[in-house]
Amino acid sequence: MSMSPNIYQVDKNHYQLRALENTTDILKFIITKARKQREFSEPFDPERISSFQKDEFTYYLYLVNTNELESDWSKFLPAELRATNNFIQQKISLILLVETEFELYAVVGGSAFRMIIPFIDHSFGLNAYDRIIEPDKDELTSIRTRGITGQRIGMNEQFRNEYRIANFTRFGKLPKEIHVKLCRETTDTYFSQLKAKANDRLQITVGAGFKVGKQVDFEDMHYLIQDMALIATQSPKDYLSSYKEINDDKDIYEFKKLLIHKLYNNLAYLYHNSRLPSDRFDFDFCHPKHIDKFYEAETYELKVKTEDGGYRVFATLDDREAIFKCVMDHVVATVGENSEYNFGAYLWTIIVASLKGDKTTASSGFLFYFSAEFTYNNEPVFLIDTKWFYLKEQFITDMIVNSQHIFRTYRAKPGILKFPWDKDVLAKEGLYNMLYDAEANYIVCDTIIVDGVELCDILCYDSKNLYLIHVKAGFNSKIRELSNQVLISARRLKEAVNGKNSTYIERFYERLVSSGRNYDNLNLEKFKKLFKKQISYVMAISSTLNEDLVIEDHMHKYDSNIARFSMIQCSNEMYASYYPLLTYQIPRVSKDTAADE
């Protein structure tokens, strides 16, 4: 008899298992837990755990026979077909644990997967493959991925023959399941006993589990477990993904405390003019799922839980940038600044709701709005859209290389913004933008909002091109906010240009005219013709370092991983779905002034 088993790995360091002394105790715990959660109703009999030794491994089996049930087919089919047939069925579920010297593997049958799913390493199959991967030789058949942020939550991709896994772009994507044909060398090294012919290459499916693409008998599965134990001794190559999502509840609890600690220390920077780098918290603040609805909201309600289980609104704002300070003011006024515990406990009770008119369009807990980077036990950690990730060194290297490539390859034309921006002279972004109000072929669009969307800060055009320029000071966490603004604007503009939101440009023109700003005396038709030119978006960024260093040449000093990551994600999505995205660094002093100095 042959089967096609999926091999999983029990996480013996799981916080509920780590204190258990042996495999029998682990199996008893898993089964008892499943019974309490009504995964099965049969009384648990520890005597039914059977085991035997084979070579260096010990196998443990527990079989669950469920009660006889009437098949759902009996409810689906008409009585005339049911009359002479028996639809009673009994399901068998089993858990087979395999104890090696260092690891504990699991094979399940029937519905037993539900019993072990809380206790397995959900990246085991991917991590095992990462130890034997040959990127230039292995052939990728299909892959299921998810993005760690952005609009694309998940994606399934299939590939033609001889598509090498080296051709798959890994940045910003977290593999969930991979179907791959191993190269001949790897097949021979680790899985030779599964070959039917001398030139066979094994196909595998890896995700939470590890599954070979052929039926095997028990002897073959035993050899496969031996292969997995050998693979576990190899060093990972960190090729598939250079970051790892953190799922351990205990770790996440510690990271949440770290977030509170950062916010608490930031009070000194916020209120007492502390300039210590350790006090300043660099973060992005945005709804974790509904980015558009958060940016397009007309008002924001800040609410706190009440003792009766309801909520009380303590502030209503029309400026999303005022939310953070308003919440901090409220918390300090309520619980003071003397207890970090009370400070954090109160923050967890606060809700931020986005409204259009009287309708709530998005709502979430205040602490779920933060994206930031931390250092924990000397390791870099990302918080993105409520999810936590460990960053491997390769991920940071990739971000530096990719962001440098974007700045160097996709440059806006020289001098597209001719005025320098010294924040000691012009402290606010709006003041800088208004320098272009009197300039021909420039239209200042800053703060002109239509459908909750700011099209750009400065619109620039020539005979062939239209540039929508978004201005931001500092290559830091604020780049994530800038990226969100660019993507939302591009999405709305493309809808307008393609006729899906045909009145958007007209309504924008009306707001522009009523603002009193210069619009080059363009009538509506001439203004609309601007959007028939070649459209490009521009991220225009000024340095906020002590020296005005060129960003792409000094990326290690511009050390915000959030900025790098956001820039890369935005660039990829813009080129894939909307318009070209160009970059421009606004100088702090004019070239003439710099030459004189």
N, C-alpha and C positions, 0 to 999 in steps of 0.2 A: 504494500500500500504506500502510495506517495502523496505528499501534501506540499503546499507552498507556504510555509510558515513565515510570519513576520517576526523578527527577533527584536526585542526591546531590552533596555537596560534599566533595572531598578536603581533609583537614586538612593543609595544607602546613607547619604548625608542629608536626606530629607529630614526636616526638623522633627517629624513624628516617628522617624525610623532610627535616627542616629544613636539612640540610647539602647536599642535592642541588641541582644548579644549574638544571635545566630539566625540562620535562614528560617528555621522552623518558627521562631518567634515572629519574624517578619511576615511570613505567610499567614500565621494565625491572626496577626494584627490586621492585615489587609482584608481577610475574609470577615472578621468580626466587624470591621468598619463598614464593609459593604452591606452586611446584614442589617446593621443599624440604620443605614440609609436606604434599606428596602430594595437593594439590588437583587436580592433573592430572599425568599421566606423560609427556606428549609433550615431547620436547626443545625447549628455548627457542631460537627463532631470531630475534634482534633485527631481522633484515632484513624480517621479516614485519610490523613496525610500519609502518602506512601513515598518511599525514597529508595534509591539504589545508587551504587557507586559504579562509574564506568571510566576506566583510565584514571585521570587526575580530577575528574569532575564528579559532583554529586547532584542527582536530579531529585526534585521534590514535586509531587503531583497532588493536586486537590481537584476533585470532580464534583460538579454541582448538577444534580438532576432537578430540573424545574417541574412543577406540577403540570399535569396534562391540561392543555388548553385547546379550545376550539379555534381553528385557523380563521383568520380574517376573510379568507376566500369564501367561507360559508355564508358570510353576510353580503358578499359582493355578488355571488351567483344566484340566479333564480331558483325557486323551489323545485322546478322540474329537473334541474341538473343536480341538485343536492340530494335528492331522495335516496339514491342507491349508493351514495359515497360516504366514506368516513373522513371527517375533517378534523379529528382529534389528533393533536401532535404533542410530542414531548421534546423539549430542547435540552441539550447537554452543553454545559459550559465548563471549561477547565482552565486551570492555571498551572503551568509547568515552569518551575524555577530551576535554573542551572547555576550552581555555585562553582566558580573557578577560584583560582588562588586569590585574585584581587577583585573580581567583578561578580555581579549577580545579574544574570540574564533571565528574560521571561519570554515564554511563548504562550499565547492564549487561544482559546477556542470558544465559539458561541458568543455569548454576551459578556464574557469575563473581562473584556477590555475595559468596560466601565469600572470594574473593580480596581484595576491597577493604574488607570490613567492618572490619578492624583500623585502617584509615587514613582513615575518613570522620568527619565531624562528625556525631555521632548526634543532635544537636539542630537540624540545619540547617533542615529543613522547618518546624519550630515557630518557630525564630528568624526565618525569612523571613516567615512569616505574621504574627508579632508586629510587623513593620514596616509592615504594611498593614491591620492589624485595625481594624474599626469595630464596637466592642462592642455598640452600640445598634442596629446595622443588619444585621450578619451573622447568619445563621441556623445554629444548631448542629444537626447531624443526629445525630451520635454522638461519643462521646469515650471514650478508654481512658486511665485514669490509674493512678498508684500513689501510695500514701502514703509520706512519708519516714520514718514511724515508725508504731507502733501495730499493731493486730491485722489491719487491712485492708491487705493487701499490694498488691492491684490491684483495679480495678473497671472494668467496661464499662457505659456508660449510653447509651441511645437516647432521642431526644426527638421530640415531635410537631412539626408544621409551625409555623413562625414562632416557635420558641423562640430567643430572642436569646442570643448568647453572653455578654452582660452579666449574664444571670440565673444563670450558672454560678458556683458558689462556688469560688474558686481556692485559698483558704488551706489549707495542709497537703496539697495534692494536686499532684503533678508530672505534667503532661500527657505522654503517650507518643505518642498518635496522635489526630488530630482530623479528622472529616469535617464540612465546613462549606460553606454556600452563601454566596458573597461578595455584598455589596450591589452594586447597579447601578453606583454611582459608582466603586468599586474595579475592577469588571470593565471599565468603560469606560476607566479611567485606565491600567491595566496589561495587560489581556488582550483588547483590542478586536478584534484580528485572529482570535481564536478564537470570536467570536460568529457564530452562524448567523442570528440575528434581532436586530433593534434593541433589544429589551427583555430579551435573554438575561442571565442571571446565572450566572457560572461556579461550578461545584462543584469543590472541591479536597480532597485528602487530604494531610495534613502530619504528619510524625513525624520519622524520620531523613531521609526524602526529601520531595520536593515533587511531587505528582502531580495532574494536572487530570482532571476527570471526563468525558473524552471522548477518542475516538481522534484522533490527529494524524499527519500525514505529516511527512517530514523538514523541509520548509520551515516548517511550523507549529512544530516542535520548535526550530528555529533562532530563530524569533521568541520562543518561550518562554524560551530561554536569554538572549536580549537582555533580556526582562522581568526575569529573575532578577538579571542584572547591574545593572539599574536599581534594583530593590528593595534590593539590597545597599548602595546608597548612602543609603538612608533611615535615619533614627534609630529604634532600637527603642522601643516604647512600654511595655515591661515590664508588659504586662497579663496574659499567660497564666500566668506564674509569676515570682514575685519572688525566687526562689532557683534556683541552678543546681548540679546534681550535678557533682562533679569526677571526671573519669575519667582524666586524664593521669597516667601512672605516675610521671613525674618529679615532678609537683606533690604527689602522694600521698606519695611518699618524703619530701619536705620536711616535709609535715604530720605524718608519723609521728615525724620527728626533733623537731618542735615539741612533740608530746605527751610524748616522753621528757624534753625540756628542762624542761617544766612540772613533771613528776613529780620530776625531780632537784632543781629549785629548792625544791620543796615539802618536801624533807627538812629544810631549815632551819626551816620553820614547824612541822613535825611533831615535831622533836626538840630544837630549840634555842630555842624560844619566840620566834622571829622574828615580828614583827607587820607586816612590810612587805607592802603589798598585792601587790607584784610577786612575792613568794614564795608566797603562798597560792594554791592551785589549787582552784577551785570546780568540782566535777564531780558527775555521777551515775554510780553503779556498778551495772550490771545485765546479765544475759545478753542478748546482742544479738537473739536470736530467741525463746528459750523463757522468757519473763518469768514465766509461771505456775509453771513447774517450778523456776525459780530461787527464787522467793518461798516455794514450798510445800515445799522440800527439808527433810529432817530433819537432814542433816549436809552439810558441804562438805569435799571433799578438795583440798588444795593440793599440786600435784605439779610436779616439775622434770624436764626431759629428762636422760637419762644418756648416757654416751658410747657405749653399746651400742645406742642407738636406743630404749630403753625409758623408763620414768618411775619416779621415786622419790617417794613421798608424804612430805612434810616436816611436814605439819600436818593435823589433822582438827578442824573447828570445827562448833559447832551454832548459831552466831550469824553471819548474813551480814554484819552491820555490823562484825564484827571481821576480815573478810578482808583489807581493804586494809592495815591496820596490821600484821597478821601477815606479809603478803608483804613489806612494806617492811622489817620487822625482819629477815626471813630474807635479803633481798638485801643489806642493809647488813652483816650478820654474815658474808656469804659473800664479797662483792667490795669492801666498804668504801664510803666516801663520796668518794673522791678522784678518781674517773674517771667522767665522765658516759657515756663510750662503754661501759665495762665494765658500768656500771649498766644501761644500756639493753639491751645485748646479753643480759644475764642475764634481764631481764624478759621478753624474747621467748621464753624457754625454759619459762616457768611456765604451768601449766594449772590452771583452777579447774573442778572437777566437782561437780555437785549430785547428792545421793543420797537415795533413800527406802529405808530399810532397807539392804540390801546392793546395791541396784540403782542404777546411774548413770542419771539421767534427763536430764541436760543437761551438756554440757562444752564449754569453749572456752578459747582462750588468754586469759590475764589481761588483756592490753592491749586485747582486743576488748570488754571489759566497760564501757569508758568512753564517756560522752557528755558533751560540754563545748563551750564556745565559745572561740574564739581570735581574735587579731588577727594577720593576716599581710600584710605590705606595706601596712599601714594599711587593710586590708579585713577585715570581719567574716567569720569562717568557722565553720561548725557541724560538729561530729562527732556524728552520731546513728546508733546501731546499726551501727557500722563504716563508715558512708558519710559522705563529706565533701561539704559544700555551701558555695558562695559565697552570702552573703546580700546582696541588693540593698537599698537604702535603703527602697524601698517595702515590703519584707517586714517590716522593723522597725516601720515606721509602721503597717502592718496589725496587727501583734501588739499594739502599744500600744493602738490603737483597740478591737480585739476583746476584749482582756483587761479594759480599762476597762468595756466594755459588760457583760461577765459579772459583774464586781463590783457594778456599779450596778443591773443588771436582776434578777439572781438572788440576792437577799439573803435570808439566814435571818432569822427574826423577831428583833427587838431584844432583847438580853439573854438569848439562848438559852444563853450561857455567862456567868454573872454574876461569876465571879471574874477579876480581872486577872491577868496573867502577867508578872512582872518576873523575867527570867532571872538577875539578880544575887541574887535571893532564892531562886528555885526554878530551879536550874540544869538539871534534867532534865525532860523531857516527862512521864515517868511520875509525878513528884511533883505536877505540875500536875493531871494527870488524876485523881489520888486525892483531890483536894480535893472532888470530887463524890460520893465514896463514901457520905457520910452524907446526901446530899440526896435528898428524895423526888422520884420520877419521873425519877431519873437512875440509870443502872447503868454502872459502870466496867468496860469489856470489854478494856482494854489488856492485852496479852500473853496473852490467852486464845486459844489456837490450836486449831482443829479442821480436819483435812485440810490442814494447812499454811497456813490462812487466818486472819488476824485480822479479824473482822467489822467492828470499829470500835474507837476509843479510848473513846468515851463514847456510851451509848445514852440518848436523851431522848425522852419521850413525853408526850402530853396526851390529851384525850378523842378526838381525831380523827387525830392525826398521830404518826408514829414517825420520829425523826431519828437517823441513824447518823452520828456526828460523828467526823471524823478530824482530829487536832491536829498542827500542825507549827510550829516556830519558824523564821521567816525566809521571805521570798518570794525564794528563790534556787534553785540547782540541785536542792535537796532536794524541790522541788515535783514534779519528775519521779518521784521515788520515791513521794511521796504519791499522785500520779495513778495509778501502777501499783497501789498498794494499794487505792485506791478501786475501780478497774475490776475487779480480781480479786475483791474482796469482793462487788461488785454482781452479778457473773456467778454466783458461788456462791449468793448469796441468792436470785436469781431462779430458779435451778435448784431450790432447796429449796422456795420458795413455789409453784412450778409442779408440784411432786411428782416431779421427776427425781432429786432427792437428798433424799428425804423424811425421813431420819433426822438431817440436818445440824443442825436447830434443837434437836432433843432432845439430841443429843450436846453441843451448845454449852451448853445449860441445865445438863447434868450437870457440865461443867467449871466453869461459873459458880458453882454451888452448892458444889462442892468447893474453890473458891478461897478461901472464907471472906469474900468481899466481900458488900456489901449487894445484895440483888436485890428489895427492896420486898416480901419475903415472898410473891412470886408463885409459885403452884404451876405445874406444867408447862403445863396447859391455858391458864391466864391468860397465861403467858409467850408461848405460841404465838399467842394472840389478838392480841398486840401487832403481829404481822406481817400482820395483816389490816387494819390501819389504813393511811392514806395514807403511803407510805414515801418519804422524801427522804434523800439523802446531803448532808453538810455538810463543806466544807473550812474548818476553823477555823485561821487563820494569825495569828501574832503578828509584829510588826515587830522586826527586830534592828538597825535603823539607830540612829544616835546619838539621833535624835528619833523619837518615836512618830507618824510621819506616816501619814495615811490613804492606803492603797495606791493606790486608783483615782484619787486627786487628785494624786498625786506619782509617777506611773508612771516618769518619767524618772530619778528617784532610785533606784527599785527596778529596777535596770538589768539584771537577769538575763533574757536572751532565752530561755534554757532554761526558766525558770519561766513566762514568758509563753506560750511555745509549748506546754508541757506542760499548762498550765491550759486553753488553748483546745481542744487535742486531746481532753482528758479530758471537758470539758463537752460537746463535740459528740458523742462516743461514748456518754456517759451518756444524753443526751436521745434519741439515736437508738435505743439498744438496751436500756436498763435503767431507771433511775429519775432523777427530777430531781436536779440537783446545785446546791446552794446555797453561798454563801460567807459567811464571818463573820470579821471582824478582831477578835482578842482584844486588848483594851486593856492597856497596861502598868501603868496605875494605875486605880483605881476612879474613877468620875465624881465621887464626893463628895470624894475626895482632890484630884482635879484642880481642883475648884471652890474648895477651901480655899486651894490654891496661887495 
